[in-house]
Each structure stands twice: as C-alpha cells, then as structure tokens.
Amino acid sequence: MNQINLQLVQNEYLSGLSRQVEELSRLLRNAQKNEKKLVAEKKNQWFINKAAENIAKLQGKIQDLEIEIERTNRGENMSKIQELFDQRTSKQRRDHLNFKRKTQDKIEKKQEEKSVLTNFFADQKAINKDARDKRYHMKKAYYHFVRTDDRFPDHLRKKLKTMTNNRGYIYNNITYYGELPENEYEPILLFERQRDGTLLTHEYTDDEYIVHSKPKNGRQSVIKREKIVHKVPEIARKMKVGKAPRKKKFQHKKKNHPYSDSQFRERKRKIADKERYYKSLVNKSQKNHHKKKKNTKNTNPSLLEMLKEEEKVVSSENYKSNSFSSLM
C-alpha cells in the first residue's frame, strides 16, 4: 500500500487543474476562430452573439481555474486538499480490503477445487478397484463353475431331466435346476448332500426360507427358519393357491413307438373309420337276418347259406380290426 500525503494530493490536484485550463484554452481558440469566420461570412447576428457568449464563458472558466491554482499554491485551499486526501485514503483502504478479500477467495477456491479433485480421484480409484475385484471374482467363479460342472455326477444329471424347474441340487455351492417346466403350486426345493452324509433340503416359499436336515442314520428335522424380505416384491416368485392339475392319463405318443405323432393320429383315425364301417355292416346283416328268418319257409336253402357266409365274413373282419387296434 503506497503512502499518500497532503503534498502528493496537492500536486495531483494542481496537475488536474492545469489539464482543465489547457483543454479550455484549446476550446477558447476554436471558439474565437469560429466567431471570426461568422463575422467574415456575414452570418446572422444571432449566431455571432452565441459565439461571443461561448467565448465569454470559456474565458470566465479559465480565469476561475487560474485563480484556484494561485490560491492552492499559496496554501489557501488546504480544506479542499484535506478532503481529497481523506477520499484518497478511504479509497485506497477499500481497494486494499477488496484485494485481500479477492486473494482469500481465490485461495479458498483453489483449496476447494483441490479437495474436490482429491475426493474425485480417490472415489475413482475405489471404483476402479471394485471393478477389478469384480472381474477377478467373476473369473474365479466361472473357473469354479466349470471345474464343478465337470465333476457333477452323471446320475444326478439324469435326474435333472425328469425334475421340474423349481427342484434341483446344490453341488459344491453350484445350484442345478430341473429341466422340466416349473410347478407353480410347489415351493422351491434344493437338495444338498454334505461330506458326512447329511442331506440338507433348502425350501423357499413365498416369504420363508426353511432348511431341513436329515443325518445319514437319523430323522429329518428343521434346523433353520427365517423370513424372506424381497427387495422388489413385484417380481418375486409367488406360488399359486390350490391343487395342481392332474396329468392326462392318455398319452397319444407311447414310448419307443415306431410312428411319429401325426402318423399315429392318422393311423388311429383310419382304424376308427373301419370299425364304424364294420359295425354298420353287422347291423345291416342282423336286420336282414331277422327279416329272412320270418320267411325261412318260403326261402331257398341257397339264400340262407349266403346269409351265413356274409355274417362269418363280417365277424372275421371285425375280429381283425379289434386285434389290430389292440396291437396299436
């Protein structure tokens, strides 16, 4: 902060007055030239009078400034100098305080930015570490899954083909589910055989987790029971209420059948058509037989023999169709 004294303020004040005198003198010279030009060109008297008034004003201002300069040099204008000194001192003090405040604000801003950057890089470092750990654990888990899947027993893998999707096995911390469609009327049941021979059954209902334990030579008992709190209840599995629908007794496709589904249905339809045809023939023959029996006295023996032969043919064909359908 530069030191300010009365002499410095006085010199600055005098220099300011001198500059004003120089500027007014320049304007006075231009005004005088303008007046001479108006007189020479014989312009309207009003313009000439205005120019003369302007010159008189400029001369009066210059005279006042010169008087002010003389009074200041003689020390008669110290009150004005003291007032200017106080203004300069207060202004300098305000500027100094503003400078300190701005400097402090810059320092605090830099520190805040530095702390923000430090926290950002620390968080980014932690995120990158979590991502690396996640990738490492995923690779390790996949390696464990592949190694466990290679050692998964074949007899259990065969059983999974006949199991529903809500049942399965836990083998070496890997869960295997059945391949058949899920039975929505039953809970999730997972079976786990421990090394000592104990069979653990993990049961998951809508809102409860139960663990059943059955030792190798003992009885089954519940060893754990706890409530399940779903993070997203809307997408949680829910069992259906009621009894599961029964399976259809008739299966149109038998095991190891030589025909495909469409061929089997077509063959069955043809057999049914033949059976209906043969039954209609039998009914017709029986009706004709009763009619002919009434008139046996008037019939020829050759006609009776023909009817008997027709019945034998129909009965033999019916027998063949029944035997063929039983084979199917």
C-alpha positions in Angstrom: 0.0 0.0 0.0 1.6 3.2 -1.2 1.9 6.1 1.3 -0.3 9.1 0.5 0.4 12.5 1.9 -1.0 16.0 1.5 1.8 17.2 -0.8 1.1 14.3 -3.2 -2.6 15.1 -3.2 -1.9 18.8 -3.7 0.3 18.1 -6.7 -2.2 15.8 -8.3 -4.9 18.4 -7.7 -2.8 21.1 -9.4 -2.0 18.9 -12.3 -5.7 18.2 -12.8 -6.5 22.0 -12.8 -3.7 22.6 -15.3 -5.1 20.0 -17.7 -8.5 21.6 -17.4 -7.0 25.0 -18.2 -5.2 23.6 -21.3 -8.4 21.9 -22.5 -10.5 25.1 -22.0 -7.8 27.2 -23.8 -8.0 24.9 -26.8 -11.8 25.2 -26.9 -11.4 29.0 -26.5 -9.1 29.2 -29.5 -11.5 27.2 -31.6 -14.5 29.4 -30.5 -12.6 32.6 -31.4 -11.8 31.2 -34.9 -15.4 30.3 -35.3 -16.5 33.8 -34.4 -14.1 35.4 -36.9 -15.4 33.1 -39.6 -19.1 34.0 -38.8 -18.2 37.7 -39.0 -16.3 37.3 -42.2 -19.1 35.4 -43.9 -21.6 38.0 -42.5 -23.9 35.4 -40.9 -26.9 36.2 -38.9 -26.3 38.3 -35.9 -27.8 35.7 -33.6 -25.1 33.1 -34.4 -22.4 35.8 -33.9 -23.8 36.7 -30.5 -24.0 33.0 -29.4 -20.3 32.6 -30.4 -19.4 35.7 -28.3 -21.3 34.3 -25.3 -19.5 31.0 -25.6 -16.1 32.8 -25.7 -17.0 34.8 -22.6 -18.0 31.6 -20.7 -14.7 29.9 -21.6 -12.7 32.9 -20.6 -14.5 33.1 -17.2 -13.8 29.3 -16.5 -10.2 29.7 -17.4 -9.9 32.7 -15.1 -11.5 30.8 -12.2 -9.2 27.9 -12.7 -6.1 30.1 -12.7 -7.3 31.8 -9.5 -7.8 28.3 -7.9 -4.3 27.3 -8.9 -2.8 30.5 -7.4 -4.8 30.0 -4.1 -3.6 26.4 -3.9 0.0 27.4 -4.5 -0.3 29.9 -1.7 -1.8 27.3 0.7 -5.1 29.0 0.9 -7.1 25.9 -0.3 -6.0 23.3 2.3 -9.6 22.3 3.2 -10.1 21.1 -0.3 -6.8 19.3 -0.3 -7.6 17.7 3.1 -11.0 16.5 1.7 -9.3 15.0 -1.4 -6.7 13.4 0.9 -9.4 11.7 3.0 -11.2 10.5 -0.1 -8.0 9.0 -1.5 -7.1 7.4 1.8 -10.5 5.7 2.2 -10.5 4.6 -1.4 -7.1 3.1 -1.0 -8.2 1.4 2.1 -11.2 -0.1 0.4 -9.1 -1.2 -2.6 -6.7 -2.9 -0.2 -9.5 -4.7 1.6 -11.1 -5.8 -1.7 -7.7 -7.1 -2.8 -7.3 -9.1 0.3 -10.8 -10.5 0.1 -10.3 -11.5 -3.5 -7.0 -13.1 -2.8 -8.5 -15.0 0.1 -11.4 -16.1 -2.1 -9.0 -17.3 -4.8 -7.0 -19.3 -2.1 -10.2 -20.8 -0.7 -11.5 -21.7 -4.2 -8.2 -23.4 -5.1 -8.3 -25.4 -1.9 -11.9 -26.4 -2.5 -11.1 -27.4 -6.1 -8.1 -29.3 -4.8 -10.2 -31.2 -2.2 -12.9 -31.9 -4.8 -10.3 -33.3 -7.2 -8.6 -35.3 -4.4 -12.0 -36.8 -3.4 -12.9 -37.5 -7.1 -9.6 -39.3 -7.8 -10.0 -41.2 -4.5 -13.5 -42.3 -5.4 -12.4 -43.1 -9.0 -9.6 -45.2 -7.6 -12.0 -47.0 -5.3 -14.5 -47.6 -8.2 -11.7 -49.0 -10.4 -10.6 -51.2 -7.6 -14.1 -52.5 -7.2 -14.4 -53.1 -10.9 -11.1 -55.1 -10.9 -12.2 -57.1 -7.9 -15.5 -57.8 -9.6 -13.8 -59.0 -12.7 -11.4 -61.1 -10.7 -14.2 -62.7 -8.7 -16.3 -63.3 -11.8 -13.4 -65.1 -13.5 -12.7 -67.1 -10.3 -16.4 -68.0 -10.0 -16.6 -69.1 -13.7 -13.5 -71.3 -13.3 -15.1 -72.8 -10.2 -18.3 -73.4 -12.1 -16.6 -75.1 -15.0 -14.5 -77.3 -12.7 -17.5 -78.2 -10.6 -19.7 -78.9 -13.7 -17.1 -81.4 -15.0 -17.3 -83.3 -11.7 -21.1 -83.2 -11.4 -22.3 -86.8 -11.0 -24.0 -88.3 -14.1 -26.8 -89.9 -12.1 -27.8 -86.6 -10.7 -27.6 -85.0 -14.2 -30.0 -87.7 -15.5 -32.4 -87.0 -12.6 -32.5 -83.3 -13.6 -34.0 -84.2 -16.9 -37.1 -85.5 -15.1 -37.3 -82.8 -12.5 -39.3 -79.6 -12.6 -37.6 -76.3 -12.7 -38.5 -75.5 -9.0 -36.4 -78.5 -7.8 -32.7 -79.2 -8.1 -29.4 -80.0 -6.4 -26.7 -77.9 -4.7 -23.3 -79.4 -5.6 -20.1 -77.7 -4.3 -22.0 -74.4 -3.9 -23.3 -74.5 -7.5 -27.1 -74.8 -7.9 -28.6 -77.1 -10.7 -32.3 -76.9 -11.5 -34.6 -79.3 -13.2 -35.2 -79.1 -17.0 -39.0 -79.7 -17.0 -41.4 -76.7 -16.7 -41.9 -75.2 -13.3 -44.6 -76.4 -11.0 -46.1 -73.2 -9.7 -48.1 -74.9 -7.0 -45.0 -76.1 -5.1 -42.1 -74.3 -3.3 -38.5 -74.3 -4.5 -36.7 -77.4 -3.1 -32.9 -77.8 -3.4 -31.1 -80.9 -2.1 -27.6 -80.8 -0.9 -25.5 -83.8 0.3 -22.7 -82.9 2.7 -19.5 -84.8 3.2 -20.6 -86.5 6.4 -23.7 -87.9 4.5 -26.2 -85.4 5.9 -28.9 -84.4 3.4 -29.9 -80.8 3.6 -33.2 -79.7 1.9 -33.4 -76.0 1.2 -37.1 -74.9 0.9 -38.1 -71.5 -0.4 -41.7 -70.5 0.0 -43.2 -67.1 -0.8 -41.9 -65.4 2.3 -39.9 -68.0 4.3 -36.7 -69.9 4.0 -36.5 -73.3 5.7 -33.6 -75.8 6.0 -34.4 -79.4 6.7 -31.5 -81.7 7.9 -31.5 -85.5 7.7 -28.4 -87.3 9.0 -27.3 -90.5 7.4 -28.8 -92.7 10.0 -31.3 -90.3 11.7 -34.6 -88.5 11.3 -35.3 -85.3 9.4 -35.6 -82.1 11.4 -35.8 -78.3 10.8 -32.5 -76.6 11.7 -33.2 -73.2 10.3 -36.2 -71.0 9.6 -36.2 -67.3 8.6 -38.3 -64.7 6.9 -37.5 -63.6 3.3 -37.6 -59.9 2.6 -37.8 -59.2 -1.1 -36.0 -56.1 -2.4 -38.5 -55.9 -5.3 -41.7 -57.7 -4.2 -43.4 -57.1 -7.6 -41.1 -59.5 -9.4 -40.7 -62.1 -6.6 -41.8 -65.6 -7.2 -45.3 -66.5 -5.8 -46.9 -69.9 -5.6 -50.3 -70.4 -6.9 -53.1 -71.4 -4.4 -54.9 -74.6 -4.8 -54.1 -78.1 -6.1 -52.0 -78.7 -9.2 -54.0 -80.0 -12.2 -53.7 -83.8 -12.7 -51.8 -85.2 -15.6 -53.7 -86.7 -18.5 -53.9 -90.4 -18.3 -53.8 -91.0 -22.0 -50.7 -90.1 -23.9 -51.1 -90.2 -27.6 -47.4 -90.9 -28.1 -46.1 -94.1 -26.4 -42.5 -94.7 -25.5 -40.4 -96.2 -28.4 -43.4 -96.0 -30.8 -42.4 -96.6 -34.4 -44.7 -93.8 -35.7 -44.5 -90.1 -35.2 -47.3 -88.1 -33.7 -49.0 -87.2 -37.0 -48.6 -90.7 -38.4 -50.0 -92.2 -35.2 -53.1 -89.9 -35.2 -53.8 -90.7 -38.9 -53.5 -94.5 -38.3 -55.8 -94.3 -35.3 -58.4 -92.3 -37.4 -58.3 -94.9 -40.2 -58.9 -97.8 -37.7 -61.8 -95.9 -36.1 -63.4 -95.4 -39.6 -63.0 -99.1 -40.3 -64.6 -100.1 -37.0 -67.6 -97.8 -37.7 -67.9 -99.3 -41.2 -67.8 -102.9 -40.0 -70.3 -102.1 -37.2 -72.7 -100.7 -39.8 -72.3 -103.9 -41.9 -73.0 -106.0 -38.9 -76.1 -104.1 -38.0 -77.4 -104.3 -41.6 -76.7 -108.1 -41.7 -78.5 -108.6 -38.4 -81.6 -106.7 -39.6 -81.6 -108.7 -42.9 -81.2 -111.9 -40.9 -84.2 -111.2 -38.8 -86.3 -110.4 -41.8 -85.2 -113.5 -43.7 -85.8 -115.7 -40.6 -89.5 -114.9 -40.7 -89.7 -116.1 -44.2 -87.5 -119.1 -43.9 -90.2 -121.5 -45.1 -90.5 -119.6 -48.3 -86.8 -119.0 -48.8 -84.5 -121.2 -50.8 -81.7 -123.1 -48.9 -79.1 -121.4 -51.1 -80.2 -117.9 -49.8 -79.7 -119.0 -46.2 -76.3 -120.2 -46.9 -75.4 -116.9 -48.5 -76.5 -115.0 -45.3 -74.5 -117.3 -43.0 -71.4 -116.8 -45.1 -71.9 -113.0 -45.1 -72.1 -113.0 -41.2 -68.9 -115.1 -41.0 -67.1 -112.6 -43.2 -68.2 -109.6 -41.2 -67.3 -111.2 -37.8 -63.9 -112.2 -39.1 -63.2 -108.6 -40.3 -64.4 -107.2 -37.0 -62.0 -109.5 -35.2 -59.1 -108.5 -37.3 -59.8 -104.8 -36.7 -60.0 -105.3 -32.9 -56.8 -107.3 -32.8 -55.0 -104.6 -34.9 -56.2 -101.8 -32.6 -55.0 -103.8 -29.5 -51.6 -104.0 -31.2 -51.5 -100.3 -31.7 
